Amino acid sequence: MKSLTADELVARYRRKFHLAPGYPLNESMVQQHWELERRLARELLDSRKEERWDVFERCYTALYSACPWLNEAEQDASERNEDLDFRHFLDLLGGPKEVYEVGSGKARLLTYLARHGYKCVATEVTRERGERWTDERTNITWRCCDGVNLARFEPRDHYGAVVSTHVIEHFHPDDVPTHLENVYAILKPGGRYVFAMPHKLAGPADLSEVFGLEEPVCMHLREYDYREISAMLKAAGFTGLEAAYVAPMALRRYLPIRFSGRGYLAYVTAVETFLGSLPLTMRRKLSKLGQLYLFRPELFMIAHKPG
């Protein structure tokens, strides 16, 4: 990537994190976030399994304490269309049920689901995010957990669905299989795990993207593809794996195209295999055109627990 001016860097950063146009932001704040997040990512990757939750809670608390604009400067929620953002989840979840979300942030998705009759449990690894954003009038219960060992905190065979959006890439890579095994454990027979994350061929999708890196070096400890995640889901016991396509926002406003299925999972797995065989420059160019052949930069799946 060519060298950016201070104004270009700030503008790129503001777009990346969806920060309000009027929020006072400068280059030193961006650099502060960049240096801190790279250091915290190294601490997370170097952490031992038995200390993982303490390290993750400390690191994420440090991040949101040192960079409060990540919470405070987001665009006004009144400018967003909740139906456009989340309506596809109503279809993917298969009707009102008790839903457990891993990594709820401000609980925007659960607030939407609660308004449509779902009973919801929101979670976060640190109280610097989440609970203070939840309206007490909504049908949402707040809990704090490590996001990995869910069956230590929740009853087994209990939830109709578990959801996560852009969470798995933040886990220590060693913990992802454990996370999937625990999602399986707390789901009822016949329940489903609906999740989304950045696709690694379109990445990096963390702060590394702002600085033009080819691999994530910040809080996305690892980004994945469909083949990798599908193998881990099957090892955890899930069956009936599906990929979901949701039209990008620019198109969704006019044509709310969305579908899911095993056939589409086979298709996107074949596409990623082809793209992965190409030289990096060509792969990047074709990935940017992915909308033309129904390959989004977001990995979106539904995994079923046998009934």
N, C-alpha and C positions, 0 to 999 in steps of 0.2 A: 504494500500500500504506500502511495506517495505520502510525503510528510505533510501533516495537517497544520494549519494555523490554529491558534488558540480558539478563535471563534468557530472554526470548522469542527474542532474536537468537541467543544461544548455542545454545539448543535447536534452532532452525531450521538453524543452521550444522552442528550435530552430526548431524542427520538427513541433511542434504545430502551430507556426506562420509562417512557411515556410520562415525562414530567411536564407539569403545567407551564405554558409559555411565559407566564409572568413571574415564575419563581426565580429569585436571584441566584444564579449559578455561575461559577467562574472556573478557569482552568485549574487553579490550585485545588479546588474541591474534587474535580475529576481525578487529578493525580493522587490526591489523598486516598480516594476510594480504590484506585488502581494498585497502589503500593500495599494498602492494608489487605485487600482481598487476595492478592497473590501470596502474602505471608500467611494468612489464615488458611488458605487452601493447602499449603504445605503442611501446616499443623494438623489439619484434618486427615490428610493422606498418611501422615506419619503416626497417627494415633493408634493405640493398642485397642483391641476389641473390647476388653473389660472396662476401658475408660471412655469409650466412644461417645456415649450420651453426654457426659460431663463436658467433653471437649467440644462437641457440636453445639451444645447450649451456650457455652462460654464464647465460642467464636461467632456465632450468629448474634448473640447479645452485643458483642463488641462491634460487629459490623453495623447494626442498626442504631447503636448508641453513637458511634463515631460519624455515621453518615445518615443523620435523621431525615434528610430530604428524600430518602428512598421510601419513607412512609408518608412524609408530610407534603411532598411536592407532586404527588400523582395528580393527573388530570381529574377535574371535578366529575364525580360519578354521575351527576345529573346530565352530563354530556354524552353518556353512554346509553346504548339501547340494550337492556338486559335480555330481551327476547332474541336479538341477533347474536348476542354473546353466548347464551346458554340454552336456548330452546331445544337444540339437538340432544341435550342430555335427557330430556323427558322421554324421547324415543329410545335412546340407548339403555336407559335404566329400566325400562319396561314397566312403568306405572309406579304410583306411590308406594313407598316401603321405607324401612328404617335404613338410613344411609350413614356410613362412617367415612369421613374425608381425612386423608393423610396430608398434612401440610396445608391448612386452610387459609393462611394469610389473613386477609380482611373478611373472609367467609362470604365473598360475593356470590359464588356459585351456590353455597348452601342456603343463603338468604333467598335466592331465587327459587330453589327447590322447596324450601319450607313454605313459600307462598303458594306452591302448587300441591300441598298436602303431604309432603315427605317429612318424616321425623328425622332430624339430623344431629349428628355428633361431629363437632369441629375440633381439630387438634393442631397444635404447633409445638416445635421443639423448644421455643423460647417465648416468654410472655411479652417480649418487645414487639411482637406482632400478634394480631388476631383478636384476642379476647376483648380488648377495648374497642374494637370496631364492630362487635356484634350487638345488634339491637336486642335488648332483653325481651321485647314483645314477640320476637320470632320464635319459631319452634326449633330452637337450636340449643344444644347442650355443649358447653366448652370443656375440653380436657387437654392436659399437657402430656405428651408422650415422646418417645424417641423416634417414632415413625418406622421402626424396624421390628422390634420384639412386641408386636401388637397383642399377642395372646397373653402376655404378662399383665396387660392392662384391661383387656376386654374378655368377655365370656366366649367360649368356642361355639361355633355353629349358631351364631346369633343374628348377624346382619344380612339383610337382603341384598345389599350392594356395598362395595367399597369403591371410592373414587380418589383419584389424585391427578392433578394437572401440574406439569412441570416441577416434579418433586424428585422422581427417581434418579435423575442425573445429578442431584445434590448429595446422594448417599455415597458413603465409602463403597467402592466397587465390591469389596468382600462381603458387604452387608446386603446387597441386592437379592441374592438367592434366599437369604433368611427373611427379608422383607416379604417376598412373594409367598414363602411357606407360611408366614404368619397371616397374611391376607387370606390365604386359603383356609387357615384354621378358624378365623372368626366369621367367615361367611357361612350362611345356612347352605345345606345341600340345595343345589339349583340356583344359588346366588351368583353374582357376577362382579368382576373387577373391571371397572371402566377407567382407563388412564390415558394420559397424553404426555408427551415429552418431545424435546427437539430431536430431529433425526440427525445422526452424526454426519451424514454426507452433506448436509446443508449447514453444518456448524463451522466454527464454534458459535454457540448461541448465548454465551455468558459475556461478561465484560471484555473478554479477549477479542470479541468481534469489533468493538469500538476501536481497538488498536491494530486491527488488520491481521491478527494471528491466524494460523491455519489449524491449530489445535487449542482446546480449552486449557487455560492455566489458572483459572480463577475458581469460583465456587461450583462450577459444573465439574465435578471430580471425574466423571466419565460420561460421554454421550454414546448412545447405542443405536443399533439398527434393528429391523424386524426379525432377522434371523437369530440374532443373539438373544433378544428378549423372548422370542417364541420358545427357544430351547430351554430357557430357565423356567418359563411358565409350565411347560410340560413336565419338567423335573419336579416342580412343586405340586403336581397333581391336576392342574387345570386341563380341561378339554374344550373342544368347540371354539378354538381361537378364531377371532375375527379381526379384521382391520376396518376402520371407519374412515369415510371421506366426508368432510364438511367443507363446503365451498368457502374460499377466502372472503373476508369481510366486504371487499369492494363488490364482489359478485353476489354475496349473500343478501345484500340489501334489495336486490331485484329478483334473483333466482335462488331461493333457499334450498339448494341442492345438497342432499345428504343421503348416504347409504352406507351399509356395512355388510360384511359377509366373509366367508372362508375363501370364496373365489377372489375377492379383492385382496385378501392377505397374500394369496399365491401370486397375484399380479405384482403387488408392490415389492414382494420379496425378490421376484425375478428382475424388476427394474433396478433395485438397489444392487443386486449382483452385477448387472451390466454396468451401472454407473461406477461401481467400485473397481471395475477392471480397467477404467479409463485413466489416462494421465490426469493429474490434479487440475490443471488449468481447464481442460475440456470438461471434466466432471463438474467443476464449479459453474461453468457456463450452462451446461445442460440442466443442472439442478435449479438454476434461476428460472429456467423455462418449464419447470416441472408442472406448473398449473395446466400447461397445454396437453399433458398426457396423464393428468390426474395423480400426480405424485407431489404431495405437499411436503414442506420442510418439517412438518410435525408428525411424529409417530403417534398414532391414535389406535388403541386396541380395546377389545372386549374379550375377557377370558372367563369362561364358565366353570363353576364347580359342579361336578356331576350330581344329579338329583337322587 
